[in-house]
Amino acid sequence: MRFLKQSSLFFFVIFGLMAPAYAQEIRNIGEAVRQGEGQLAISITSSDVRVEQFARRAFSLHGGIALVESGAASFNFNLEPRGTNSALLVISSGQPLQQQFSREVFGTDFQNAILRACDVAVEATLGSPGFFAGKIAFVGKQHGVSEIYTSDLLFSRVRPLTADRSLVTGPSWSPDGQKLLYTTYFKSGFPDIYMMDFNTGRKLPIATYKGTNTGGEVSPDGRQIVMSLSSDTGNEIYLTDINGKNQRRITRNKSLESSPTWSPDGRQLVFESDAAGKPQLYVVPATGGSMRRLPTNVSSYCSEPTWNAVKPNLIAFTVAVRGGFQIAIYDMNTRQSKIITTQSDSAMEPEWLNDGRHILFTLRQKGRTSLALLDSESGKVKSLHQASFGDASSGSFVYP
């Protein structure tokens, strides 16, 4: 049986199967939590202690959820093994916990099924997509060697994707999770953009022009790639088709443009440019035209923008402040910015998750880098891996 891929479909199926009164109760509790900007108190049970521990690790990453004992919980999530690729989710509510609904959830394997069941529980109670079954690509550095790795958010399944033994940067998933762009110095000694196609198992050169080729990102419809190239006169923004062909130049000026990313509807691009003297954020139509500076007004150095696909008015980015870097959010509706991290050293390279609330980012402390998760609403930060893994940075997230 194929597993439902879109979390919106999970929500529809769940509430279609629940008793109307119970579904409304869940909505009411979730709405109260959202209005109060608090955390939803849940408990987790399972006859398999390993399943319970794994689920607890997953839910601990969510800034809108608090793990408590069953007597203090608004909901109990019971997760039970059902097969090699499925798990039974039972949600109970009330005091004592009585009302129930159950749903068998399927995944690519048993561990994936558990994570997807946790995502179903999040959507049923909080009304927002779960992200636990997503996957990340990142730059990992072990024993002085950097490669591109992939993993789940719990770092329980980490594996290398490259063996270039060369500088690699900027991994970026396609929306379907079947392609991955990244920049490598492997063949030429200069930054070139390559694409891994997991459907064919091939690694394809996308941009190997003279100069620097960086910042490749696939469009929301999966048909185009935006990138920054310096093959003509300084770094400019270019578009190509998904195979790196039919190149089209978007910006034309004497400044340096980099770190381009797409708007959720694919109609605009946001990027950093030093047109004002130091890096600031600009937008330009994806069809080309005049670029417009965003009035972030929060720092003389703004870079690494990422557009929120759930809340298109929000753009997260990196700012220089107090001798380090922090993450800020610009609201296009209010035209105001807010710095949302207060790390002792630096927080940078933000990447929105599929719920539009959490941000994957790089944490730099005492000369080491690691990946962490930030709840943009509460400011809660959770590290994703142990220092024993080595350095990790430049995370890209996708929910396939």
C-alpha positions in Angstrom: 0.0 0.0 0.0 1.4 3.4 -1.0 1.9 5.8 1.9 0.1 9.2 1.5 2.8 11.8 0.7 1.1 15.1 1.4 0.5 16.0 5.0 -2.6 17.9 3.9 -4.0 14.6 2.8 -3.2 13.2 6.2 -5.3 15.9 7.8 -8.2 15.3 5.5 -8.2 11.5 6.0 -7.9 11.8 9.8 -10.8 14.1 10.3 -12.8 12.2 7.7 -12.5 9.1 9.9 -13.0 10.7 13.3 -16.3 11.1 15.0 -17.4 14.7 14.5 -17.5 15.6 18.2 -14.0 14.3 18.8 -12.6 16.0 15.8 -14.0 19.3 17.0 -12.6 18.7 20.5 -9.1 18.3 18.9 -9.6 21.4 16.9 -10.7 23.4 20.0 -7.7 22.3 22.1 -5.2 23.0 19.3 -6.8 26.4 18.6 -6.5 27.3 22.3 -2.8 26.4 22.3 -2.2 28.5 19.2 -4.0 31.5 20.6 -2.2 31.2 23.9 1.2 30.7 22.2 1.8 27.9 24.6 2.7 24.2 24.2 0.4 21.3 23.8 1.0 18.8 26.6 1.2 15.2 25.3 2.2 11.8 26.6 3.5 8.9 24.6 3.1 5.2 25.2 4.0 2.0 23.4 4.3 -1.6 24.2 7.7 -1.4 22.5 10.1 0.7 24.6 12.3 1.4 21.6 9.3 2.9 19.7 8.4 5.0 22.7 11.9 6.4 23.0 12.2 7.1 19.3 8.9 8.9 19.3 9.9 10.9 22.3 13.1 12.0 20.6 11.0 13.2 17.6 8.4 15.1 19.6 11.1 16.8 21.7 12.2 18.7 18.5 8.8 20.4 18.2 8.6 23.8 19.9 4.8 23.6 20.2 4.7 20.4 22.1 5.6 19.5 25.7 6.2 15.9 26.8 4.5 15.2 30.1 3.2 12.3 32.1 -0.2 10.9 31.0 -2.0 12.4 34.0 -1.1 15.9 32.9 -1.5 15.4 29.1 -4.2 16.9 26.9 -3.6 14.0 24.5 -1.9 10.6 24.7 -0.3 9.3 21.5 0.0 5.5 21.6 2.2 4.0 18.9 2.3 0.2 18.2 4.2 -1.9 15.6 2.0 -3.4 13.0 4.3 -4.7 10.3 7.6 -4.1 8.5 6.4 -0.8 7.2 3.4 0.3 9.3 2.4 1.5 12.8 -0.9 1.9 14.6 -1.5 5.4 16.0 -4.1 5.8 18.7 -4.9 9.3 20.0 -6.8 9.6 23.3 -8.1 12.7 25.0 -10.0 13.8 28.1 -9.3 13.3 31.8 -9.0 10.4 32.3 -7.9 9.7 28.7 -10.9 7.9 27.1 -12.0 9.2 23.8 -10.0 7.7 21.0 -9.4 7.4 17.3 -6.9 5.0 15.6 -5.2 5.1 12.3 -2.7 2.6 10.7 0.1 4.7 9.1 2.5 3.3 6.4 6.0 4.3 5.5 8.9 3.2 3.4 10.0 1.0 6.4 9.0 0.7 10.0 11.1 3.6 11.3 9.7 5.9 8.6 6.2 4.7 9.5 6.8 5.7 13.2 7.9 9.2 12.1 5.0 9.6 9.7 2.6 8.5 12.5 4.1 11.2 14.7 3.5 13.7 11.8 -0.1 12.6 11.6 -0.5 13.2 15.4 0.9 16.7 15.1 -1.4 17.7 12.2 -4.4 16.2 14.0 -3.8 18.1 17.2 -2.0 21.3 16.2 -3.4 21.7 12.7 0.0 22.2 11.1 2.2 19.8 9.1 4.5 17.5 11.0 8.2 17.5 9.9 9.6 14.4 11.6 9.7 12.2 8.4 11.6 14.8 6.4 15.2 14.4 5.4 18.2 16.7 5.3 21.3 17.1 3.2 24.3 18.9 4.7 28.0 19.4 4.6 29.7 17.1 7.1 33.3 17.3 8.0 35.0 14.3 9.6 38.8 13.9 10.1 39.4 17.1 8.2 37.5 15.9 5.1 34.2 17.5 3.9 31.5 15.6 2.1 27.8 15.9 1.4 25.7 13.7 3.8 22.0 12.9 4.1 20.1 12.0 7.3 16.8 12.1 9.0 16.3 14.9 11.6 17.1 12.6 14.5 20.5 11.7 12.9 19.6 8.0 13.3 20.4 7.3 9.6 23.4 9.3 8.4 25.1 8.3 5.2 27.6 10.1 2.8 26.4 11.1 -0.7 29.8 12.2 -2.0 33.4 10.9 -1.8 35.0 13.9 -3.5 37.6 14.5 -0.8 37.4 18.1 -1.8 35.6 21.3 -0.7 31.8 21.0 -1.1 29.2 23.5 -0.2 25.5 24.5 -0.6 23.5 21.2 -0.9 19.9 21.9 -2.0 17.0 19.4 -2.5 14.6 19.6 -5.3 11.0 19.8 -4.1 10.3 16.1 -4.6 13.5 15.0 -2.9 14.7 13.1 -6.0 17.4 15.5 -7.0 20.1 17.3 -5.0 22.2 20.3 -6.2 25.6 21.1 -4.6 28.8 22.9 -5.3 32.1 21.1 -5.5 35.7 21.9 -6.2 36.4 18.3 -7.1 37.3 18.2 -10.8 38.4 21.7 -11.7 39.7 23.1 -8.4 37.1 25.8 -8.8 33.4 25.9 -7.6 31.1 24.0 -10.0 27.5 23.0 -9.6 26.5 19.3 -9.9 23.2 17.5 -9.5 22.6 14.1 -8.0 19.6 12.4 -9.6 18.4 9.6 -7.3 16.0 8.3 -9.9 18.8 7.4 -12.3 21.8 7.2 -9.9 23.7 9.7 -12.1 25.7 12.8 -11.1 25.3 15.5 -13.7 27.3 18.7 -14.2 25.0 21.7 -14.2 27.3 24.7 -14.2 31.1 24.3 -14.9 31.8 27.7 -16.4 35.0 29.7 -15.9 34.9 31.5 -12.6 32.6 30.7 -9.7 29.4 28.7 -10.0 27.4 28.6 -6.8 24.0 28.7 -5.1 22.0 26.3 -7.3 18.3 25.8 -6.2 15.5 24.1 -8.0 12.3 26.0 -8.6 9.0 25.1 -6.8 7.7 23.5 -10.0 10.9 21.5 -10.5 11.5 22.9 -14.0 14.2 25.5 -13.5 17.4 26.2 -11.5 18.5 29.5 -10.2 22.3 30.1 -9.5 25.0 32.7 -9.1 27.7 32.7 -11.9 30.7 34.9 -12.4 31.5 33.9 -16.0 30.8 37.4 -17.4 31.4 40.4 -15.2 31.1 39.6 -11.6 28.6 37.4 -9.8 25.1 37.7 -11.4 21.9 35.7 -11.0 21.1 33.2 -13.8 18.3 30.7 -14.6 18.6 27.5 -16.5 16.3 24.6 -17.2 16.4 21.6 -14.9 19.3 20.1 -16.9 21.4 23.3 -16.7 20.6 24.2 -20.3 19.0 27.3 -21.9 20.8 29.8 -19.6 19.2 33.2 -19.0 20.7 36.1 -17.1 18.4 37.8 -14.6 20.6 40.6 -13.1 22.8 43.0 -14.9 24.9 45.4 -12.8 28.4 45.9 -11.4 27.6 44.6 -7.9 27.9 41.0 -6.7 24.8 38.9 -6.3 24.7 35.5 -4.6 22.6 33.1 -2.5 19.4 33.2 -4.7 16.3 31.5 -3.6 12.7 31.2 -5.0 9.5 32.6 -3.7 6.9 29.9 -2.9 4.9 30.6 -6.1 8.1 30.7 -8.3 7.4 34.2 -9.5 10.2 36.1 -7.6 13.7 35.6 -6.5 15.3 36.9 -3.3 19.1 37.1 -3.0 21.9 39.1 -1.4 23.7 41.9 -3.2 26.4 44.5 -2.3 24.8 47.1 -4.6 24.4 49.3 -1.5 28.0 48.8 -0.5 27.5 45.9 1.9 25.3 42.7 1.5 21.6 43.4 1.7 18.5 41.6 0.5 16.9 42.2 -2.9 14.0 40.7 -4.9 13.6 40.5 -8.6 10.9 39.0 -10.8 11.9 35.5 -12.0 11.3 36.7 -15.5 13.9 39.4 -15.1 13.6 43.2 -14.5 14.5 45.7 -11.9 15.7 44.5 -8.6 14.3 46.0 -5.4 15.9 46.3 -2.0 14.0 44.9 1.0 14.0 47.5 3.8 15.2 45.1 6.5 16.9 47.9 8.4 18.3 45.5 11.0 22.0 45.2 10.1 24.6 46.5 7.6 25.2 42.9 6.6 22.2 40.7 5.6 22.7 37.5 3.7 21.5 33.9 3.1 17.7 34.5 2.6 15.2 31.7 2.7 11.5 32.2 1.8 8.7 30.7 3.9 6.6 28.5 1.8 3.7 28.4 4.3 3.8 32.1 5.2 5.0 33.8 2.0 5.2 37.2 3.8 8.2 35.9 5.9 11.8 35.7 4.8 14.5 34.4 7.2 18.1 35.5 6.8 21.5 35.9 8.4 22.6 39.2 9.9 25.9 40.4 11.3 25.5 41.6 14.9 27.8 42.2 17.9 30.8 40.5 16.3 28.9 37.4 15.2 25.9 36.3 13.2 22.3 35.7 14.1 19.1 34.8 12.3 16.4 37.4 11.6 13.0 37.3 10.0 11.7 40.0 7.7 7.9 40.4 7.4 6.9 41.8 4.0 3.5 42.8 5.3 4.8 45.0 8.1 8.1 45.8 6.4 9.8 45.1 9.7 12.6 42.7 10.8 13.2 40.9 14.1 16.3 39.0 15.2 15.1 35.7 16.6 18.3 34.0 17.9 20.7 35.0 20.7 23.4 32.5 20.4 26.7 33.2 22.2 28.7 32.8 19.0 26.8 32.6 15.7 23.6 31.2 14.1 23.5 31.3 10.3 22.3 29.5 7.1 18.6 29.3 8.0 16.3 26.9 6.1 12.5 26.8 6.7 10.9 23.4 7.4 7.6 22.4 5.8 5.5 23.6 8.7 6.5 27.3 8.2 7.4 27.5 11.9 10.7 25.7 12.5 14.1 26.6 11.0 17.0 24.3 10.4 20.2 26.3 10.9 24.0 26.2 11.4 25.2 26.8 14.9 28.9 27.9 15.3 30.4 27.8 18.7 34.1 27.7 19.8 35.3 27.1 16.2 32.9 24.1 15.6 29.8 24.0 13.6 26.7 21.9 14.1 23.1 21.7 12.9 20.2 22.8 15.1 16.5 23.3 15.0 14.9 26.7 15.9 11.3 27.3 16.7 10.7 30.7 15.2 7.7 31.4 17.6 9.2 30.5 20.9 12.9 30.8 20.2 13.5 27.2 21.4 16.7 25.7 20.0 17.4 21.9 19.8 20.7 20.4 18.7 20.3 17.6 16.1 23.5 15.6 16.7 26.3 15.0 19.1 29.7 16.7 18.8 31.2 13.2 18.2 29.8 13.3 14.6 32.1 16.1 13.7 31.3 19.4 12.0 28.0 19.9 10.2 26.7 22.9 8.3 24.6 24.1 5.3 21.5 22.0 6.0 18.8 21.6 3.3 15.4 20.1 4.3 12.8 18.3 2.2 9.6 16.4 3.1 9.3 13.9 0.3 
